[in-house]
Amino acid sequence: MTKLYSVASSDWRIRIEADDACEAAVEGTSLQYRRFGNKLNLGFCVVVIDESGVLNIFKTSAVLQDIGLHSLSKTMHELGKAVDE
């Protein structure tokens, strides 16, 4: 059964119907990437909130990996490590 989710990162937000929060994160980010390409702003996390207000947070690098954007995923992962140091 699909639910409605709000998916956000950096300065964007999109509403997505999906079976679960993980699927919503991947589909929402993928849709925004197809729309904006390299001009898409990404934070270090993708925030997903379902209709009942349940919050899920995903690492952007993992979401990008699931989309198939392996090089960008690696870059985000390395940037995240540098910030943690």
PyMOL Python script that loads the backbone (N, CA, C, O; Angstrom):
from pymol import cmd

cmd.read_pdbstr("""\
ATOM      1  N   MET A   1       0.839  -1.183   0.000  1.00  0.00           N
ATOM      2  CA  MET A   1       0.000   0.000   0.000  1.00  0.00           C
ATOM      3  C   MET A   1       0.885   1.249   0.000  1.00  0.00           C
ATOM      4  O   MET A   1       1.758   1.398   0.855  1.00  0.00           O
ATOM      5  N   THR A   2       0.660   2.122  -0.941  1.00  0.00           N
ATOM      6  CA  THR A   2       1.482   3.329  -1.032  1.00  0.00           C
ATOM      7  C   THR A   2       0.994   4.397  -0.054  1.00  0.00           C
ATOM      8  O   THR A   2      -0.184   4.478   0.291  1.00  0.00           O
ATOM      9  N   LYS A   3       1.941   5.194   0.365  1.00  0.00           N
ATOM     10  CA  LYS A   3       1.666   6.337   1.234  1.00  0.00           C
ATOM     11  C   LYS A   3       2.232   7.578   0.553  1.00  0.00           C
ATOM     12  O   LYS A   3       3.032   7.489  -0.378  1.00  0.00           O
ATOM     13  N   LEU A   4       1.803   8.718   1.035  1.00  0.00           N
ATOM     14  CA  LEU A   4       2.339   9.986   0.553  1.00  0.00           C
ATOM     15  C   LEU A   4       3.467  10.418   1.489  1.00  0.00           C
ATOM     16  O   LEU A   4       3.305  10.420   2.709  1.00  0.00           O
ATOM     17  N   TYR A   5       4.607  10.784   0.909  1.00  0.00           N
ATOM     18  CA  TYR A   5       5.783  11.193   1.673  1.00  0.00           C
ATOM     19  C   TYR A   5       6.257  12.562   1.210  1.00  0.00           C
ATOM     20  O   TYR A   5       6.100  12.926   0.045  1.00  0.00           O
ATOM     21  N   SER A   6       6.828  13.303   2.120  1.00  0.00           N
ATOM     22  CA  SER A   6       7.533  14.536   1.798  1.00  0.00           C
ATOM     23  C   SER A   6       9.025  14.205   1.863  1.00  0.00           C
ATOM     24  O   SER A   6       9.516  13.707   2.876  1.00  0.00           O
ATOM     25  N   VAL A   7       9.737  14.487   0.775  1.00  0.00           N
ATOM     26  CA  VAL A   7      11.164  14.186   0.678  1.00  0.00           C
ATOM     27  C   VAL A   7      11.905  15.508   0.494  1.00  0.00           C
ATOM     28  O   VAL A   7      11.542  16.315  -0.362  1.00  0.00           O
ATOM     29  N   ALA A   8      12.952  15.727   1.305  1.00  0.00           N
ATOM     30  CA  ALA A   8      13.667  17.005   1.244  1.00  0.00           C
ATOM     31  C   ALA A   8      15.167  16.820   1.484  1.00  0.00           C
ATOM     32  O   ALA A   8      15.604  15.893   2.166  1.00  0.00           O
ATOM     33  N   SER A   9      15.931  17.735   0.896  1.00  0.00           N
ATOM     34  CA  SER A   9      17.370  17.831   1.146  1.00  0.00           C
ATOM     35  C   SER A   9      17.786  19.224   0.719  1.00  0.00           C
ATOM     36  O   SER A   9      17.274  19.753  -0.268  1.00  0.00           O
ATOM     37  N   SER A  10      18.696  19.811   1.442  1.00  0.00           N
ATOM     38  CA  SER A  10      19.201  21.151   1.132  1.00  0.00           C
ATOM     39  C   SER A  10      18.051  22.143   0.997  1.00  0.00           C
ATOM     40  O   SER A  10      17.380  22.455   1.981  1.00  0.00           O
ATOM     41  N   ASP A  11      17.821  22.641  -0.219  1.00  0.00           N
ATOM     42  CA  ASP A  11      16.813  23.686  -0.419  1.00  0.00           C
ATOM     43  C   ASP A  11      15.609  23.235  -1.243  1.00  0.00           C
ATOM     44  O   ASP A  11      14.894  24.070  -1.797  1.00  0.00           O
ATOM     45  N   TRP A  12      15.379  21.937  -1.329  1.00  0.00           N
ATOM     46  CA  TRP A  12      14.241  21.446  -2.113  1.00  0.00           C
ATOM     47  C   TRP A  12      13.393  20.463  -1.317  1.00  0.00           C
ATOM     48  O   TRP A  12      13.839  19.858  -0.341  1.00  0.00           O
ATOM     49  N   ARG A  13      12.163  20.331  -1.771  1.00  0.00           N
ATOM     50  CA  ARG A  13      11.209  19.397  -1.165  1.00  0.00           C
ATOM     51  C   ARG A  13      10.261  18.932  -2.266  1.00  0.00           C
ATOM     52  O   ARG A  13       9.889  19.703  -3.151  1.00  0.00           O
ATOM     53  N   ILE A  14       9.880  17.674  -2.197  1.00  0.00           N
ATOM     54  CA  ILE A  14       8.955  17.115  -3.179  1.00  0.00           C
ATOM     55  C   ILE A  14       8.053  16.107  -2.481  1.00  0.00           C
ATOM     56  O   ILE A  14       8.465  15.472  -1.510  1.00  0.00           O
ATOM     57  N   ARG A  15       6.840  15.957  -2.963  1.00  0.00           N
ATOM     58  CA  ARG A  15       5.912  14.968  -2.406  1.00  0.00           C
ATOM     59  C   ARG A  15       5.892  13.768  -3.345  1.00  0.00           C
ATOM     60  O   ARG A  15       5.793  13.917  -4.563  1.00  0.00           O
ATOM     61  N   ILE A  16       5.988  12.577  -2.759  1.00  0.00           N
ATOM     62  CA  ILE A  16       6.109  11.340  -3.532  1.00  0.00           C
ATOM     63  C   ILE A  16       5.186  10.275  -2.948  1.00  0.00           C
ATOM     64  O   ILE A  16       5.073  10.146  -1.729  1.00  0.00           O
ATOM     65  N   GLU A  17       4.533   9.519  -3.810  1.00  0.00           N
ATOM     66  CA  GLU A  17       3.817   8.324  -3.371  1.00  0.00           C
ATOM     67  C   GLU A  17       4.767   7.147  -3.500  1.00  0.00           C
ATOM     68  O   GLU A  17       5.373   6.945  -4.553  1.00  0.00           O
ATOM     69  N   ALA A  18       4.899   6.366  -2.426  1.00  0.00           N
ATOM     70  CA  ALA A  18       5.815   5.229  -2.432  1.00  0.00           C
ATOM     71  C   ALA A  18       5.335   4.187  -1.427  1.00  0.00           C
ATOM     72  O   ALA A  18       4.469   4.452  -0.594  1.00  0.00           O
ATOM     73  N   ASP A  19       5.921   2.995  -1.528  1.00  0.00           N
ATOM     74  CA  ASP A  19       5.568   1.908  -0.611  1.00  0.00           C
ATOM     75  C   ASP A  19       6.200   2.081   0.763  1.00  0.00           C
ATOM     76  O   ASP A  19       5.636   1.642   1.765  1.00  0.00           O
ATOM     77  N   ASP A  20       7.384   2.729   0.817  1.00  0.00           N
ATOM     78  CA  ASP A  20       8.047   2.944   2.102  1.00  0.00           C
ATOM     79  C   ASP A  20       8.953   4.167   2.008  1.00  0.00           C
ATOM     80  O   ASP A  20       9.146   4.730   0.930  1.00  0.00           O
ATOM     81  N   ALA A  21       9.501   4.567   3.145  1.00  0.00           N
ATOM     82  CA  ALA A  21      10.315   5.777   3.216  1.00  0.00           C
ATOM     83  C   ALA A  21      11.586   5.682   2.371  1.00  0.00           C
ATOM     84  O   ALA A  21      11.996   6.660   1.747  1.00  0.00           O
ATOM     85  N   CYS A  22      12.200   4.510   2.353  1.00  0.00           N
ATOM     86  CA  CYS A  22      13.427   4.327   1.566  1.00  0.00           C
ATOM     87  C   CYS A  22      13.141   4.522   0.077  1.00  0.00           C
ATOM     88  O   CYS A  22      13.882   5.216  -0.620  1.00  0.00           O
ATOM     89  N   GLU A  23      12.076   3.913  -0.396  1.00  0.00           N
ATOM     90  CA  GLU A  23      11.684   4.080  -1.801  1.00  0.00           C
ATOM     91  C   GLU A  23      11.379   5.545  -2.092  1.00  0.00           C
ATOM     92  O   GLU A  23      11.742   6.050  -3.154  1.00  0.00           O
ATOM     93  N   ALA A  24      10.724   6.227  -1.171  1.00  0.00           N
ATOM     94  CA  ALA A  24      10.405   7.645  -1.355  1.00  0.00           C
ATOM     95  C   ALA A  24      11.681   8.471  -1.465  1.00  0.00           C
ATOM     96  O   ALA A  24      11.770   9.362  -2.310  1.00  0.00           O
ATOM     97  N   ALA A  25      12.674   8.184  -0.616  1.00  0.00           N
ATOM     98  CA  ALA A  25      13.946   8.913  -0.668  1.00  0.00           C
ATOM     99  C   ALA A  25      14.617   8.749  -2.023  1.00  0.00           C
ATOM    100  O   ALA A  25      15.087   9.719  -2.618  1.00  0.00           O
ATOM    101  N   VAL A  26      14.656   7.513  -2.501  1.00  0.00           N
ATOM    102  CA  VAL A  26      15.301   7.227  -3.788  1.00  0.00           C
ATOM    103  C   VAL A  26      14.522   7.863  -4.941  1.00  0.00           C
ATOM    104  O   VAL A  26      15.109   8.525  -5.796  1.00  0.00           O
ATOM    105  N   GLU A  27      13.211   7.664  -4.965  1.00  0.00           N
ATOM    106  CA  GLU A  27      12.398   8.194  -6.063  1.00  0.00           C
ATOM    107  C   GLU A  27      12.381   9.723  -6.068  1.00  0.00           C
ATOM    108  O   GLU A  27      12.493  10.344  -7.125  1.00  0.00           O
ATOM    109  N   GLY A  28      12.239  10.327  -4.886  1.00  0.00           N
ATOM    110  CA  GLY A  28      12.211  11.786  -4.811  1.00  0.00           C
ATOM    111  C   GLY A  28      13.520  12.414  -5.241  1.00  0.00           C
ATOM    112  O   GLY A  28      13.532  13.383  -6.000  1.00  0.00           O
ATOM    113  N   THR A  29      14.619  11.865  -4.755  1.00  0.00           N
ATOM    114  CA  THR A  29      15.935  12.396  -5.110  1.00  0.00           C
ATOM    115  C   THR A  29      16.221  12.175  -6.591  1.00  0.00           C
ATOM    116  O   THR A  29      16.761  13.051  -7.266  1.00  0.00           O
ATOM    117  N   SER A  30      15.856  11.004  -7.088  1.00  0.00           N
ATOM    118  CA  SER A  30      16.056  10.696  -8.507  1.00  0.00           C
ATOM    119  C   SER A  30      15.265  11.650  -9.396  1.00  0.00           C
ATOM    120  O   SER A  30      15.779  12.143 -10.400  1.00  0.00           O
ATOM    121  N   LEU A  31      14.024  11.904  -9.027  1.00  0.00           N
ATOM    122  CA  LEU A  31      13.182  12.825  -9.794  1.00  0.00           C
ATOM    123  C   LEU A  31      13.783  14.225  -9.811  1.00  0.00           C
ATOM    124  O   LEU A  31      13.841  14.872 -10.857  1.00  0.00           O
ATOM    125  N   GLN A  32      14.225  14.684  -8.660  1.00  0.00           N
ATOM    126  CA  GLN A  32      14.830  16.021  -8.581  1.00  0.00           C
ATOM    127  C   GLN A  32      16.147  16.071  -9.363  1.00  0.00           C
ATOM    128  O   GLN A  32      16.451  17.084  -9.994  1.00  0.00           O
ATOM    129  N   TYR A  33      16.933  14.983  -9.325  1.00  0.00           N
ATOM    130  CA  TYR A  33      18.185  14.960 -10.085  1.00  0.00           C
ATOM    131  C   TYR A  33      17.908  15.012 -11.592  1.00  0.00           C
ATOM    132  O   TYR A  33      18.601  15.709 -12.332  1.00  0.00           O
ATOM    133  N   ARG A  34      16.903  14.280 -12.031  1.00  0.00           N
ATOM    134  CA  ARG A  34      16.543  14.332 -13.459  1.00  0.00           C
ATOM    135  C   ARG A  34      16.053  15.721 -13.847  1.00  0.00           C
ATOM    136  O   ARG A  34      16.279  16.172 -14.969  1.00  0.00           O
ATOM    137  N   ARG A  35      15.391  16.390 -12.928  1.00  0.00           N
ATOM    138  CA  ARG A  35      14.858  17.725 -13.209  1.00  0.00           C
ATOM    139  C   ARG A  35      15.958  18.785 -13.232  1.00  0.00           C
ATOM    140  O   ARG A  35      15.984  19.621 -14.135  1.00  0.00           O
ATOM    141  N   PHE A  36      16.868  18.765 -12.251  1.00  0.00           N
ATOM    142  CA  PHE A  36      17.858  19.828 -12.104  1.00  0.00           C
ATOM    143  C   PHE A  36      19.276  19.433 -12.505  1.00  0.00           C
ATOM    144  O   PHE A  36      20.124  20.306 -12.689  1.00  0.00           O
ATOM    145  N   GLY A  37      19.549  18.140 -12.643  1.00  0.00           N
ATOM    146  CA  GLY A  37      20.881  17.692 -13.028  1.00  0.00           C
ATOM    147  C   GLY A  37      21.938  18.151 -12.039  1.00  0.00           C
ATOM    148  O   GLY A  37      21.732  18.104 -10.827  1.00  0.00           O
ATOM    149  N   ASN A  38      23.072  18.595 -12.566  1.00  0.00           N
ATOM    150  CA  ASN A  38      24.194  19.008 -11.719  1.00  0.00           C
ATOM    151  C   ASN A  38      23.923  20.287 -10.935  1.00  0.00           C
ATOM    152  O   ASN A  38      24.732  20.679 -10.093  1.00  0.00           O
ATOM    153  N   LYS A  39      22.798  20.939 -11.201  1.00  0.00           N
ATOM    154  CA  LYS A  39      22.444  22.149 -10.453  1.00  0.00           C
ATOM    155  C   LYS A  39      21.644  21.827  -9.196  1.00  0.00           C
ATOM    156  O   LYS A  39      21.300  22.730  -8.433  1.00  0.00           O
ATOM    157  N   LEU A  40      21.345  20.552  -8.972  1.00  0.00           N
ATOM    158  CA  LEU A  40      20.598  20.148  -7.784  1.00  0.00           C
ATOM    159  C   LEU A  40      21.463  20.309  -6.543  1.00  0.00           C
ATOM    160  O   LEU A  40      22.578  19.789  -6.489  1.00  0.00           O
ATOM    161  N   ASN A  41      20.961  21.020  -5.559  1.00  0.00           N
ATOM    162  CA  ASN A  41      21.652  21.161  -4.282  1.00  0.00           C
ATOM    163  C   ASN A  41      21.336  19.958  -3.407  1.00  0.00           C
ATOM    164  O   ASN A  41      20.180  19.552  -3.290  1.00  0.00           O
ATOM    165  N   LEU A  42      22.363  19.395  -2.798  1.00  0.00           N
ATOM    166  CA  LEU A  42      22.198  18.228  -1.929  1.00  0.00           C
ATOM    167  C   LEU A  42      22.839  18.487  -0.581  1.00  0.00           C
ATOM    168  O   LEU A  42      23.953  19.006  -0.501  1.00  0.00           O
ATOM    169  N   GLY A  43      22.133  18.124   0.479  1.00  0.00           N
ATOM    170  CA  GLY A  43      22.712  18.141   1.814  1.00  0.00           C
ATOM    171  C   GLY A  43      23.303  16.768   2.086  1.00  0.00           C
ATOM    172  O   GLY A  43      23.286  15.904   1.209  1.00  0.00           O
ATOM    173  N   PHE A  44      23.821  16.557   3.279  1.00  0.00           N
ATOM    174  CA  PHE A  44      24.394  15.255   3.617  1.00  0.00           C
ATOM    175  C   PHE A  44      23.335  14.224   3.972  1.00  0.00           C
ATOM    176  O   PHE A  44      23.640  13.041   4.122  1.00  0.00           O
ATOM    177  N   CYS A  45      22.078  14.676   4.107  1.00  0.00           N
ATOM    178  CA  CYS A  45      21.008  13.715   4.385  1.00  0.00           C
ATOM    179  C   CYS A  45      19.776  14.048   3.555  1.00  0.00           C
ATOM    180  O   CYS A  45      19.577  15.181   3.116  1.00  0.00           O
ATOM    181  N   VAL A  46      18.958  13.018   3.358  1.00  0.00           N
ATOM    182  CA  VAL A  46      17.650  13.155   2.725  1.00  0.00           C
ATOM    183  C   VAL A  46      16.634  12.858   3.821  1.00  0.00           C
ATOM    184  O   VAL A  46      16.660  11.791   4.435  1.00  0.00           O
ATOM    185  N   VAL A  47      15.744  13.808   4.057  1.00  0.00           N
ATOM    186  CA  VAL A  47      14.742  13.687   5.111  1.00  0.00           C
ATOM    187  C   VAL A  47      13.410  13.290   4.478  1.00  0.00           C
ATOM    188  O   VAL A  47      12.953  13.908   3.517  1.00  0.00           O
ATOM    189  N   VAL A  48      12.803  12.249   5.035  1.00  0.00           N
ATOM    190  CA  VAL A  48      11.530  11.752   4.531  1.00  0.00           C
ATOM    191  C   VAL A  48      10.529  11.737   5.687  1.00  0.00           C
ATOM    192  O   VAL A  48      10.799  11.171   6.747  1.00  0.00           O
ATOM    193  N   ILE A  49       9.382  12.359   5.472  1.00  0.00           N
ATOM    194  CA  ILE A  49       8.321  12.397   6.478  1.00  0.00           C
ATOM    195  C   ILE A  49       7.056  11.834   5.849  1.00  0.00           C
ATOM    196  O   ILE A  49       6.642  12.270   4.775  1.00  0.00           O
ATOM    197  N   ASP A  50       6.437  10.854   6.528  1.00  0.00           N
ATOM    198  CA  ASP A  50       5.196  10.302   5.988  1.00  0.00           C
ATOM    199  C   ASP A  50       3.996  11.121   6.470  1.00  0.00           C
ATOM    200  O   ASP A  50       4.143  12.056   7.258  1.00  0.00           O
ATOM    201  N   GLU A  51       2.801  10.751   5.981  1.00  0.00           N
ATOM    202  CA  GLU A  51       1.590  11.512   6.267  1.00  0.00           C
ATOM    203  C   GLU A  51       1.266  11.590   7.754  1.00  0.00           C
ATOM    204  O   GLU A  51       0.612  12.534   8.198  1.00  0.00           O
ATOM    205  N   SER A  52       1.714  10.613   8.518  1.00  0.00           N
ATOM    206  CA  SER A  52       1.427  10.623   9.961  1.00  0.00           C
ATOM    207  C   SER A  52       2.523  11.341  10.762  1.00  0.00           C
ATOM    208  O   SER A  52       2.457  11.396  11.990  1.00  0.00           O
ATOM    209  N   GLY A  53       3.524  11.886  10.071  1.00  0.00           N
ATOM    210  CA  GLY A  53       4.565  12.661  10.732  1.00  0.00           C
ATOM    211  C   GLY A  53       5.792  11.873  11.145  1.00  0.00           C
ATOM    212  O   GLY A  53       6.659  12.410  11.834  1.00  0.00           O
ATOM    213  N   VAL A  54       5.891  10.599  10.741  1.00  0.00           N
ATOM    214  CA  VAL A  54       7.062   9.786  11.071  1.00  0.00           C
ATOM    215  C   VAL A  54       8.243  10.257  10.227  1.00  0.00           C
ATOM    216  O   VAL A  54       8.151  10.357   9.004  1.00  0.00           O
ATOM    217  N   LEU A  55       9.350  10.544  10.904  1.00  0.00           N
ATOM    218  CA  LEU A  55      10.546  11.091  10.269  1.00  0.00           C
ATOM    219  C   LEU A  55      11.577   9.992  10.028  1.00  0.00           C
ATOM    220  O   LEU A  55      11.860   9.188  10.916  1.00  0.00           O
ATOM    221  N   ASN A  56      12.131   9.966   8.827  1.00  0.00           N
ATOM    222  CA  ASN A  56      13.217   9.049   8.473  1.00  0.00           C
ATOM    223  C   ASN A  56      14.334   9.877   7.854  1.00  0.00           C
ATOM    224  O   ASN A  56      14.078  10.788   7.067  1.00  0.00           O
ATOM    225  N   ILE A  57      15.574   9.557   8.211  1.00  0.00           N
ATOM    226  CA  ILE A  57      16.726  10.277   7.672  1.00  0.00           C
ATOM    227  C   ILE A  57      17.659   9.271   7.013  1.00  0.00           C
ATOM    228  O   ILE A  57      18.003   8.243   7.596  1.00  0.00           O
ATOM    229  N   PHE A  58      18.065   9.590   5.777  1.00  0.00           N
ATOM    230  CA  PHE A  58      18.942   8.723   4.995  1.00  0.00           C
ATOM    231  C   PHE A  58      20.181   9.497   4.595  1.00  0.00           C
ATOM    232  O   PHE A  58      20.108  10.690   4.299  1.00  0.00           O
ATOM    233  N   LYS A  59      21.334   8.814   4.586  1.00  0.00           N
ATOM    234  CA  LYS A  59      22.555   9.433   4.069  1.00  0.00           C
ATOM    235  C   LYS A  59      22.376   9.660   2.569  1.00  0.00           C
ATOM    236  O   LYS A  59      21.976   8.755   1.836  1.00  0.00           O
ATOM    237  N   THR A  60      22.673  10.865   2.130  1.00  0.00           N
ATOM    238  CA  THR A  60      22.555  11.181   0.704  1.00  0.00           C
ATOM    239  C   THR A  60      23.444  10.270  -0.123  1.00  0.00           C
ATOM    240  O   THR A  60      23.049   9.853  -1.212  1.00  0.00           O
ATOM    241  N   SER A  61      24.633   9.952   0.367  1.00  0.00           N
ATOM    242  CA  SER A  61      25.536   9.088  -0.401  1.00  0.00           C
ATOM    243  C   SER A  61      24.901   7.718  -0.648  1.00  0.00           C
ATOM    244  O   SER A  61      25.079   7.147  -1.724  1.00  0.00           O
ATOM    245  N   ALA A  62      24.166   7.180   0.329  1.00  0.00           N
ATOM    246  CA  ALA A  62      23.503   5.883   0.153  1.00  0.00           C
ATOM    247  C   ALA A  62      22.354   5.985  -0.836  1.00  0.00           C
ATOM    248  O   ALA A  62      22.146   5.081  -1.645  1.00  0.00           O
ATOM    249  N   VAL A  63      21.606   7.083  -0.777  1.00  0.00           N
ATOM    250  CA  VAL A  63      20.496   7.288  -1.716  1.00  0.00           C
ATOM    251  C   VAL A  63      21.040   7.401  -3.137  1.00  0.00           C
ATOM    252  O   VAL A  63      20.492   6.800  -4.061  1.00  0.00           O
ATOM    253  N   LEU A  64      22.107   8.164  -3.313  1.00  0.00           N
ATOM    254  CA  LEU A  64      22.717   8.313  -4.642  1.00  0.00           C
ATOM    255  C   LEU A  64      23.237   6.977  -5.155  1.00  0.00           C
ATOM    256  O   LEU A  64      23.145   6.694  -6.349  1.00  0.00           O
ATOM    257  N   GLN A  65      23.780   6.158  -4.268  1.00  0.00           N
ATOM    258  CA  GLN A  65      24.248   4.817  -4.649  1.00  0.00           C
ATOM    259  C   GLN A  65      23.072   3.991  -5.179  1.00  0.00           C
ATOM    260  O   GLN A  65      23.195   3.313  -6.200  1.00  0.00           O
ATOM    261  N   ASP A  66      21.930   4.050  -4.481  1.00  0.00           N
ATOM    262  CA  ASP A  66      20.738   3.304  -4.908  1.00  0.00           C
ATOM    263  C   ASP A  66      20.211   3.784  -6.250  1.00  0.00           C
ATOM    264  O   ASP A  66      19.659   2.997  -7.020  1.00  0.00           O
ATOM    265  N   ILE A  67      20.377   5.071  -6.536  1.00  0.00           N
ATOM    266  CA  ILE A  67      19.930   5.635  -7.816  1.00  0.00           C
ATOM    267  C   ILE A  67      20.857   5.197  -8.946  1.00  0.00           C
ATOM    268  O   ILE A  67      20.449   5.146 -10.106  1.00  0.00           O
ATOM    269  N   GLY A  68      22.110   4.881  -8.602  1.00  0.00           N
ATOM    270  CA  GLY A  68      23.092   4.508  -9.618  1.00  0.00           C
ATOM    271  C   GLY A  68      24.076   5.616  -9.921  1.00  0.00           C
ATOM    272  O   GLY A  68      24.853   5.521 -10.871  1.00  0.00           O
ATOM    273  N   LEU A  69      24.047   6.670  -9.116  1.00  0.00           N
ATOM    274  CA  LEU A  69      24.979   7.784  -9.297  1.00  0.00           C
ATOM    275  C   LEU A  69      26.209   7.533  -8.425  1.00  0.00           C
ATOM    276  O   LEU A  69      26.447   8.242  -7.447  1.00  0.00           O
ATOM    277  N   HIS A  70      26.979   6.524  -8.793  1.00  0.00           N
ATOM    278  CA  HIS A  70      28.079   6.026  -7.968  1.00  0.00           C
ATOM    279  C   HIS A  70      29.190   7.048  -7.745  1.00  0.00           C
ATOM    280  O   HIS A  70      29.708   7.156  -6.634  1.00  0.00           O
ATOM    281  N   SER A  71      29.558   7.787  -8.766  1.00  0.00           N
ATOM    282  CA  SER A  71      30.627   8.778  -8.627  1.00  0.00           C
ATOM    283  C   SER A  71      30.200   9.899  -7.687  1.00  0.00           C
ATOM    284  O   SER A  71      30.963  10.309  -6.813  1.00  0.00           O
ATOM    285  N   LEU A  72      28.989  10.389  -7.870  1.00  0.00           N
ATOM    286  CA  LEU A  72      28.473  11.445  -6.999  1.00  0.00           C
ATOM    287  C   LEU A  72      28.303  10.926  -5.576  1.00  0.00           C
ATOM    288  O   LEU A  72      28.556  11.651  -4.615  1.00  0.00           O
ATOM    289  N   SER A  73      27.880   9.683  -5.440  1.00  0.00           N
ATOM    290  CA  SER A  73      27.749   9.064  -4.120  1.00  0.00           C
ATOM    291  C   SER A  73      29.096   9.032  -3.414  1.00  0.00           C
ATOM    292  O   SER A  73      29.192   9.370  -2.235  1.00  0.00           O
ATOM    293  N   LYS A  74      30.127   8.630  -4.130  1.00  0.00           N
ATOM    294  CA  LYS A  74      31.475   8.555  -3.545  1.00  0.00           C
ATOM    295  C   LYS A  74      31.949   9.943  -3.116  1.00  0.00           C
ATOM    296  O   LYS A  74      32.540  10.096  -2.046  1.00  0.00           O
ATOM    297  N   THR A  75      31.691  10.950  -3.949  1.00  0.00           N
ATOM    298  CA  THR A  75      32.076  12.318  -3.618  1.00  0.00           C
ATOM    299  C   THR A  75      31.371  12.784  -2.343  1.00  0.00           C
ATOM    300  O   THR A  75      32.000  13.366  -1.459  1.00  0.00           O
ATOM    301  N   MET A  76      30.061  12.524  -2.251  1.00  0.00           N
ATOM    302  CA  MET A  76      29.319  12.919  -1.045  1.00  0.00           C
ATOM    303  C   MET A  76      29.844  12.181   0.185  1.00  0.00           C
ATOM    304  O   MET A  76      29.951  12.762   1.265  1.00  0.00           O
ATOM    305  N   HIS A  77      30.165  10.914   0.020  1.00  0.00           N
ATOM    306  CA  HIS A  77      30.699  10.131   1.133  1.00  0.00           C
ATOM    307  C   HIS A  77      32.022  10.709   1.630  1.00  0.00           C
ATOM    308  O   HIS A  77      32.237  10.846   2.834  1.00  0.00           O
ATOM    309  N   GLU A  78      32.909  11.046   0.687  1.00  0.00           N
ATOM    310  CA  GLU A  78      34.212  11.616   1.043  1.00  0.00           C
ATOM    311  C   GLU A  78      34.046  12.984   1.699  1.00  0.00           C
ATOM    312  O   GLU A  78      34.748  13.289   2.663  1.00  0.00           O
ATOM    313  N   LEU A  79      33.137  13.806   1.199  1.00  0.00           N
ATOM    314  CA  LEU A  79      32.889  15.110   1.806  1.00  0.00           C
ATOM    315  C   LEU A  79      32.366  14.954   3.229  1.00  0.00           C
ATOM    316  O   LEU A  79      32.751  15.704   4.126  1.00  0.00           O
ATOM    317  N   GLY A  80      31.490  13.977   3.428  1.00  0.00           N
ATOM    318  CA  GLY A  80      30.958  13.706   4.761  1.00  0.00           C
ATOM    319  C   GLY A  80      32.042  13.290   5.730  1.00  0.00           C
ATOM    320  O   GLY A  80      32.047  13.713   6.886  1.00  0.00           O
ATOM    321  N   LYS A  81      32.958  12.465   5.263  1.00  0.00           N
ATOM    322  CA  LYS A  81      34.084  12.040   6.119  1.00  0.00           C
ATOM    323  C   LYS A  81      34.956  13.238   6.483  1.00  0.00           C
ATOM    324  O   LYS A  81      35.412  13.349   7.621  1.00  0.00           O
ATOM    325  N   ALA A  82      35.189  14.135   5.526  1.00  0.00           N
ATOM    326  CA  ALA A  82      36.027  15.310   5.778  1.00  0.00           C
ATOM    327  C   ALA A  82      35.380  16.230   6.809  1.00  0.00           C
ATOM    328  O   ALA A  82      36.079  16.818   7.634  1.00  0.00           O
ATOM    329  N   VAL A  83      34.074  16.359   6.772  1.00  0.00           N
ATOM    330  CA  VAL A  83      33.351  17.196   7.723  1.00  0.00           C
ATOM    331  C   VAL A  83      33.437  16.605   9.120  1.00  0.00           C
ATOM    332  O   VAL A  83      33.535  17.341  10.101  1.00  0.00           O
ATOM    333  N   ASP A  84      33.402  15.277   9.218  1.00  0.00           N
ATOM    334  CA  ASP A  84      33.461  14.592  10.517  1.00  0.00           C
ATOM    335  C   ASP A  84      34.819  14.710  11.189  1.00  0.00           C
ATOM    336  O   ASP A  84      34.921  14.547  12.405  1.00  0.00           O
ATOM    337  N   GLU A  85      35.871  14.994  10.415  1.00  0.00           N
ATOM    338  CA  GLU A  85      37.228  15.040  10.980  1.00  0.00           C
ATOM    339  C   GLU A  85      37.486  16.281  11.775  1.00  0.00           C
ATOM    340  O   GLU A  85      38.582  16.455  12.308  1.00  0.00           O
TER     341      GLU A  85
END
""", "prot")
cmd.dss("prot")
cmd.show_as("cartoon", "prot")
cmd.util.cbc("prot")
cmd.orient("prot")
